Amino acid sequence: MINLKTDSRKVKPGDTFIAIRNVTRDGHDYIKNAIENGASKIICEEGNFSVETELVPDTRQYLNEYLYTHYYPKIEDMTFIGVTGTNGKTTTCFLVYQMLQKLGKTPAYIGTIGFYYKDTKKVLNNTTPDVDLLYEMLLEAKEAGCDSIVMEVSSHALDKNRIYGLTFDEVAFTNLTQDHLDYHKTMENYCNAKKKLFLKTRNQKVAILNGDDPYVKEFLLKENNNLLIGIHPTNSIVINDLTFSHNDTKIQFTYQEKNYETSIKMVGRYNVYNYLTAVFLVHKMGFSLENILSLSNVLEAPSGRMEKLTYKTNSIFIDYAHTPDAVENVLKSALEYKKGRIITIIGCGGDRDRTKRPIMGHIAEENSDYVIFTNDNPRTEAETQIMEDILSGVKKENHEILYNRKEAIQKGISLLQENDILMILGKGHEDYQIIGTEKQHFSDKEIVLESIKDC
């Protein structure tokens, strides 16, 4: 594995420590710790230390070039699939990962819900890890016999060059809606960051795109082999008809003048795009559509993506939706098959984009019969400020505020009557809540199961 470390806590005897500077931390401050942990060499921009020391003008650039030169040749023969977009990355990648497994390939998945290959599942701190951790995972997957990598590629990763040196056989664009403007500042910057993935293609240069998204033209690069998915007849894959229920979705689509029908165990119009994107990423690897579509009924959505729990005659859905578009999509999906009421539990993260909070508050109240506004991950921001921002977009009286998320979930369950739907949004698969600077164990799903176990 890689013996060049950027985290002094992970240094083992004989390792080289490289001091990286970023916005929040200067690696030079941890050189002493690295030496105490056994570092035999230090690479830095300034200073002289008790072990071998190499001074370089830019440690970040040195790290990137070192990893690419020494380790990329060992992994470049794998098939690389990269998916970007505001919403849908996790579902799309996880579907591709399952399809490839069932079709006899040995894939690895890297993304929001972790690092998966064979029987290995590891939790990650970022959707796309920093470059040194990413290369280490790619090497680990290669050494375990993996032949393909399917990975979510975030706008932060693209902007910060976390995927330095990697090129992709296939790329996909799911959609682009407001998110991360606390970092990118404008939608143009956000779009341009994601667009970088489509400049990193190789070999067949396959690009699968959501043809119905307003930003799709930004991602249609002439050097790529583009396939567009959507309802308009000009798209390469045309969605003809959809039938929704609370358990599945039936899909009819046309490709190359041939009609296809299938059914997936996922709900929501947006999941049709995720599913078809996955289908054609796999198809373009050489598998027949018939074989891929035959897998539809055995595919599972990733944890915390419209994950359904049943309580009496009611349906409880846990979803990661934490952007305006995602919240609207999941609630409108519920509206398409509701029999009773829709009760929604939702909050917004602290120390993040404030401008989306009133929009999310408004969308929640407009598409629900009742809303309980609560904490998400408040982090170091005052919960009252977050709530004030959310409520500035709320016009109706069909809501209440319960800052304690556990109490909010319990209250939501207690309000359920005949054939109601409870939507618990924002945290999905996460098993923690960040309050202040502390990460505390918290799982929406665990709270629900605990609350309904004796009912």
C-alpha positions in Angstrom: 0.0 0.0 0.0 1.0 3.7 -0.1 3.6 4.6 2.5 3.2 8.3 1.9 0.9 9.8 4.5 -0.9 13.1 4.8 -2.4 12.4 8.2 0.2 12.2 11.0 -2.1 9.9 13.0 -1.9 7.3 10.3 1.9 7.3 10.1 3.6 4.0 10.9 7.4 3.4 11.3 9.2 3.8 8.0 6.4 5.9 6.4 7.0 9.3 4.7 4.9 12.2 5.9 4.0 15.0 3.5 2.8 18.2 5.0 -0.2 19.5 3.0 -1.7 23.0 3.5 -5.4 23.6 3.1 -8.0 26.0 4.2 -8.6 24.5 7.6 -5.3 22.9 8.5 -1.6 23.2 7.9 0.2 19.8 7.8 3.4 21.5 8.8 1.9 21.8 12.3 1.8 18.0 12.6 5.4 17.2 11.5 6.5 16.6 15.1 3.6 14.2 15.7 4.5 12.3 12.4 8.1 11.9 13.5 7.0 10.6 17.0 4.8 8.0 15.2 7.8 6.8 13.2 8.1 8.8 10.0 11.5 8.3 8.5 11.2 11.1 6.0 9.4 14.5 5.8 8.3 16.3 2.7 7.4 19.9 3.3 7.6 23.4 2.0 9.8 24.8 4.8 11.8 23.7 7.9 14.5 21.2 8.8 13.8 18.2 11.0 15.6 15.3 12.8 14.8 12.9 10.0 15.4 13.1 6.3 13.7 16.2 5.0 12.9 17.2 1.4 11.8 20.7 0.6 9.4 21.2 -2.3 7.7 24.3 -3.6 4.1 22.9 -3.4 3.4 19.7 -1.4 0.0 19.3 -2.9 1.3 19.2 -6.4 4.1 16.9 -5.3 1.6 14.5 -3.8 -0.5 14.5 -6.9 2.3 13.8 -9.2 3.9 11.2 -6.9 0.6 9.2 -6.7 0.0 9.4 -10.4 3.5 8.4 -11.4 4.0 5.6 -8.9 0.5 4.1 -8.6 -1.7 5.0 -11.6 0.0 2.5 -13.8 -1.0 -0.3 -11.4 -4.7 0.5 -11.7 -5.3 2.0 -15.1 -6.4 -1.2 -16.7 -9.5 -1.3 -14.6 -12.7 0.1 -16.1 -13.5 3.5 -14.5 -17.1 4.7 -14.3 -17.7 8.2 -12.8 -21.1 9.7 -12.0 -21.8 13.3 -11.0 -24.8 15.5 -10.4 -26.6 17.1 -7.5 -28.9 14.2 -6.7 -29.0 10.5 -7.8 -25.3 9.8 -7.7 -25.5 7.2 -4.9 -28.5 5.3 -6.3 -27.1 5.3 -9.9 -23.6 4.0 -8.8 -25.1 1.5 -6.4 -27.3 0.1 -9.1 -24.3 -0.2 -11.5 -22.3 -1.9 -8.7 -25.1 -4.5 -8.2 -25.7 -5.1 -11.9 -22.0 -5.7 -12.6 -21.8 -8.2 -9.6 -24.7 -10.1 -10.9 -23.3 -10.2 -14.5 -20.1 -11.8 -13.4 -17.8 -8.7 -13.0 -15.9 -7.9 -9.8 -16.6 -4.2 -9.2 -15.8 -1.8 -6.4 -18.0 1.1 -5.4 -16.8 4.4 -3.9 -19.3 7.0 -2.7 -21.5 8.5 -0.1 -22.5 5.2 1.6 -18.9 3.9 1.7 -16.3 1.8 -0.1 -17.6 -1.6 -1.2 -16.1 -4.6 -2.9 -16.8 -8.3 -2.6 -17.6 -8.7 1.1 -15.9 -5.5 2.2 -17.8 -2.4 3.3 -16.0 0.6 4.8 -17.5 4.0 5.9 -16.0 7.1 4.3 -15.9 10.7 5.5 -16.4 12.2 2.0 -18.4 11.2 -1.1 -15.1 11.4 -3.0 -12.1 10.9 -0.6 -9.0 13.0 -0.8 -6.5 11.9 -3.5 -4.1 9.9 -1.3 -7.0 7.9 0.3 -8.6 7.5 -3.1 -5.5 6.0 -4.6 -5.1 3.7 -1.6 -8.6 2.4 -2.1 -8.1 1.9 -5.8 -5.0 -0.1 -5.1 -6.8 -2.1 -2.4 -9.6 -2.9 -4.9 -7.1 -3.9 -7.6 -5.2 -6.2 -5.3 -8.5 -7.8 -4.3 -9.2 -8.7 -7.9 -11.6 -5.9 -8.8 -11.8 -5.2 -12.6 -14.0 -2.1 -12.5 -14.6 1.0 -10.3 -17.9 2.8 -10.1 -17.6 6.0 -8.2 -19.5 9.1 -7.2 -17.6 12.2 -8.2 -18.6 15.3 -6.2 -18.2 18.9 -7.2 -15.9 19.5 -4.3 -13.6 16.6 -5.5 -13.6 18.0 -9.0 -12.9 21.6 -7.9 -10.2 20.5 -5.4 -8.6 18.0 -7.9 -9.1 15.0 -5.6 -9.3 12.7 -8.6 -5.9 13.9 -10.0 -4.7 11.7 -12.9 -7.8 9.5 -13.2 -9.6 9.2 -16.5 -12.9 7.5 -17.1 -14.2 5.0 -19.6 -17.8 6.1 -18.8 -19.2 9.2 -17.2 -22.8 10.1 -16.3 -24.7 13.3 -15.4 -27.8 12.9 -13.3 -29.0 16.5 -12.8 -28.0 19.9 -11.5 -30.0 21.9 -8.9 -29.1 24.2 -6.1 -26.7 22.9 -3.5 -23.2 23.7 -2.1 -23.5 27.4 -2.9 -21.8 28.1 0.4 -18.7 26.8 -1.3 -19.2 27.4 -5.1 -21.1 30.8 -4.6 -22.9 30.6 -8.0 -24.6 28.0 -10.0 -22.2 28.7 -12.9 -19.3 27.8 -10.7 -21.1 24.7 -9.5 -21.9 23.6 -13.0 -18.3 24.3 -14.2 -16.9 22.1 -11.4 -19.1 19.2 -12.3 -18.3 19.7 -16.0 -14.7 18.8 -15.4 -15.5 15.1 -15.1 -16.6 15.1 -18.8 -13.2 16.4 -19.8 -11.6 13.3 -18.2 -12.8 10.6 -20.5 -10.8 7.9 -22.3 -11.2 5.0 -24.7 -14.9 4.8 -25.9 -15.6 8.1 -24.0 -19.2 7.0 -23.1 -21.3 9.8 -21.5 -24.9 9.1 -20.3 -26.9 12.2 -19.5 -30.2 13.3 -18.2 -31.6 14.8 -21.4 -34.5 16.5 -19.6 -32.3 18.5 -17.2 -32.0 22.3 -18.1 -28.2 22.2 -17.7 -27.6 19.1 -20.0 -26.2 21.2 -22.8 -23.3 22.2 -20.6 -22.3 18.6 -20.4 -22.7 17.6 -24.0 -19.1 17.7 -25.2 -18.5 16.8 -28.8 -15.5 14.6 -28.1 -17.7 12.2 -26.0 -20.1 9.6 -27.2 -23.3 11.0 -25.7 -26.5 9.1 -24.9 -29.4 11.2 -23.6 -32.3 9.8 -21.4 -35.6 11.6 -21.2 -39.3 11.9 -22.2 -38.6 14.0 -25.3 -38.5 12.0 -28.6 -35.2 13.6 -29.5 -33.4 11.7 -26.7 -31.4 8.6 -27.4 -33.4 6.6 -24.7 -37.1 7.8 -24.7 -39.2 7.2 -21.6 -42.7 6.4 -23.0 -44.8 5.5 -20.0 -44.5 5.1 -16.2 -46.8 3.4 -13.7 -46.3 4.1 -10.0 -47.3 2.3 -6.8 -45.9 2.4 -3.3 -43.8 -0.7 -3.9 -42.5 -0.4 -7.5 -42.4 1.5 -10.8 -43.2 0.0 -14.2 -41.2 1.5 -17.0 -41.7 1.5 -20.8 -38.9 3.0 -22.9 -37.6 3.0 -26.5 -34.0 2.6 -27.6 -32.8 2.3 -31.2 -36.4 1.9 -32.4 -37.1 -1.0 -30.1 -39.5 -0.9 -27.2 -38.6 -2.3 -23.7 -40.6 -2.9 -20.6 -39.4 -3.5 -17.1 -40.3 -3.0 -13.4 -38.1 -1.8 -10.5 -38.5 -2.1 -6.8 -38.1 1.7 -6.3 -40.5 4.5 -6.2 -40.3 8.0 -7.8 -40.0 9.4 -11.2 -36.4 10.6 -10.5 -35.4 7.0 -9.8 -36.4 6.0 -13.3 -33.6 8.3 -14.6 -31.2 6.9 -12.1 -32.1 3.3 -13.1 -31.9 3.9 -16.8 -28.6 5.7 -16.4 -27.2 2.7 -14.6 -28.7 0.3 -17.3 -26.9 2.1 -20.1 -23.6 2.5 -18.3 -23.6 -1.3 -17.9 -24.9 -1.9 -21.5 -22.1 0.2 -22.9 -19.6 -2.1 -21.2 -20.8 -4.9 -23.5 -23.8 -6.5 -21.8 -27.1 -7.0 -23.6 -30.1 -4.9 -22.5 -32.1 -8.1 -22.1 -29.7 -9.5 -19.6 -29.5 -6.3 -17.7 -33.3 -5.7 -17.6 -33.8 -9.3 -16.3 -32.0 -8.2 -13.1 -34.5 -5.4 -12.3 -36.5 -7.2 -9.6 -33.5 -8.3 -7.6 -31.9 -4.8 -7.4 -32.0 -2.9 -4.2 -31.9 0.8 -3.6 -29.1 2.0 -1.3 -29.7 2.4 2.4 -31.6 5.6 3.2 -32.9 6.3 -0.3 -36.7 6.1 -0.1 -36.2 3.2 2.3 -39.6 1.9 3.3 -40.7 0.7 6.7 -44.3 -0.5 7.3 -46.3 0.5 10.3 -49.9 -0.9 10.5 -51.5 0.5 7.3 -48.9 3.3 7.0 -45.7 3.6 5.0 -42.7 5.3 6.6 -39.9 6.4 4.2 -36.4 7.4 5.2 -34.6 9.4 2.6 -31.3 11.4 2.3 -33.1 14.3 0.5 -31.3 17.5 1.7 -31.6 19.8 -1.4 -34.7 21.6 -2.7 -34.8 19.4 -5.8 -34.4 16.2 -3.8 -37.1 17.2 -1.3 -39.5 18.1 -4.0 -38.8 14.9 -5.9 -39.4 12.5 -3.0 -42.5 14.4 -1.8 -44.1 14.5 -5.3 -43.3 10.8 -5.6 -45.3 10.2 -2.5 -48.2 12.3 -3.7 -48.5 10.2 -6.8 -49.8 7.2 -4.8 -50.9 8.5 -1.4 -54.2 7.4 0.0 -54.2 9.2 3.3 -52.1 12.1 4.5 -48.4 12.9 4.0 -46.6 14.0 7.2 -43.0 15.2 6.7 -40.1 15.6 9.1 -37.3 17.7 7.9 -34.5 20.1 8.9 -31.5 21.8 7.3 -27.8 21.4 8.0 -25.8 24.0 9.9 -22.7 25.8 8.6 -23.9 25.1 5.0 -25.8 27.0 2.2 -28.4 29.2 4.0 -30.2 30.2 0.8 -31.7 26.8 0.2 -33.4 26.7 3.7 -36.5 28.8 3.0 -36.9 27.0 -0.3 -36.9 23.6 1.4 -39.3 24.8 4.0 -41.7 26.1 1.4 -41.5 22.8 -0.7 -42.1 20.7 2.4 -45.3 22.6 3.5 -46.6 22.8 -0.1 -46.3 19.0 -0.7 -47.3 17.8 2.8 -50.4 17.7 4.9 -48.4 18.4 8.0 -44.7 19.2 8.6 -42.5 18.8 11.7 -39.4 21.0 11.4 -36.5 19.7 13.3 -32.7 19.6 13.5 -30.6 17.9 10.9 -26.9 18.3 11.6 -26.8 21.8 13.2 -23.0 21.6 13.6 -21.7 24.9 15.2 -24.6 27.1 14.0 -27.4 28.0 16.3 -30.4 25.8 15.8 -32.7 28.8 16.2 -31.0 30.6 13.3 -31.3 27.6 11.1 -35.0 27.3 11.9 -35.6 31.0 11.4 -34.1 30.7 7.9 -36.4 27.6 7.1 -39.5 29.3 8.4 -38.9 32.5 6.4 -40.1 30.5 3.4 -43.1 28.9 5.1 -46.5 30.5 4.5 -49.0 28.1 6.0 -49.8 27.0 9.5 -49.6 23.2 8.9 -46.5 22.7 10.9 -44.8 22.6 14.3 -41.2 22.8 15.5 -39.5 20.2 17.6 -35.7 20.7 17.7 -35.0 17.3 19.2 -35.0 15.0 16.1 -35.8 11.8 18.1 -38.9 13.5 19.6 -39.8 14.8 16.1 -39.8 11.3 14.7 -41.7 9.9 17.6 -44.3 12.6 17.2 -44.6 12.0 13.5 -45.3 8.3 14.1 -47.9 9.1 16.8 -49.8 11.3 14.2 -50.2 8.5 11.7 -53.7 7.3 11.0 -55.1 5.1 8.3 -53.0 4.8 5.1 -50.8 7.8 5.9 -47.3 8.3 4.7 -44.5 9.6 7.0 -41.5 11.1 5.2 -38.3 11.4 7.3 -35.9 13.5 5.2 -32.4 14.8 5.3 -30.2 12.1 6.9 -31.0 8.9 5.1 -28.3 6.3 5.7 -26.3 8.5 8.2 -25.9 7.0 11.7 -24.8 10.1 13.4 -25.9 13.7 14.2 -23.3 16.5 14.4 -24.1 18.9 17.2 -21.5 21.5 17.8 -18.2 19.8 16.9 -19.3 16.4 18.3 -20.5 13.6 16.1 -23.1 11.6 18.2 -24.6 8.3 17.2 -28.1 8.8 15.7 -30.0 6.8 13.2 -33.5 7.8 11.9 -34.1 4.1 11.0 -33.2 2.9 14.5 -35.5 5.5 16.1 -38.4 4.4 13.9 -37.8 0.6 14.5 -37.6 1.2 18.2 -40.7 3.3 18.2 -42.9 0.8 16.3 -41.5 -2.5 17.6 -44.3 -3.1 20.2 -47.1 -1.6 18.0 
